Amino acid sequence: MQMKGLAIALGVGAAAGAVAILAMPRNNPTRRLAAKAADKVEDVAWKVSSKITDEFDL
């Protein structure tokens, strides 16, 4: 039960942080940095997904 509560708390915190960053002006350095980080995470996710698909594609 404690892990479930921790996961919920982390999820809510991440969502609140994302909303705060999105509320910033587009030219804010923090928002630009967050956008770059999100792009990198998306790229890695696509690469991992492709690798998994290639490994299990029979």
N, C-alpha and C positions, 0 to 999 in steps of 0.2 A: 504494500500500500504506500510506503514511503517513496518508492521509485516513481509510482504513478503521480504522486503529488509533485515531486521534483520535475518530472517531465512536463506537467501542466504549467508549473511556475516558469520553467525555462521557455516554453512556447509562448506564454503570455508576455513575458519580458521581451522576447525577440520581436513579437508582433508590435508591441508598444514602441520599441526602438525603430522599427521600420516605418511606422506611422510618423514618428517624430522627424525622421530623416526626409520622408516624402513631403512633409509640411515646409521644409526649408526651400528657399529660392533655388532655382536651377544652377545659378552661378556660385553657389556656396561650395567651398572646398570640401567640406565634409560630405556633402551630397555627391559630388563628383567622385570622391574616393570610394564611397559606398557603391556607386554605380560600376566602377572599375572592378571592385571586389566581386560584385554580383555577376558580372560578365565572366570573370575568371572561373567562378564556381560553376556557372552554366557550361562553360567549355569543358571543364574536367568531368562534369556529370555526363556530357555527351560522349566523351572519350571512353569513360568507364562503361557506359551503356553499349557502345559499339564493340568494345573488347569482350564484354560478356556475351553479346549476341554472336560474335564471331566464334568464340570458344564453344558455345553450345549449339551452333548451327551445324546440323548433321547432313 
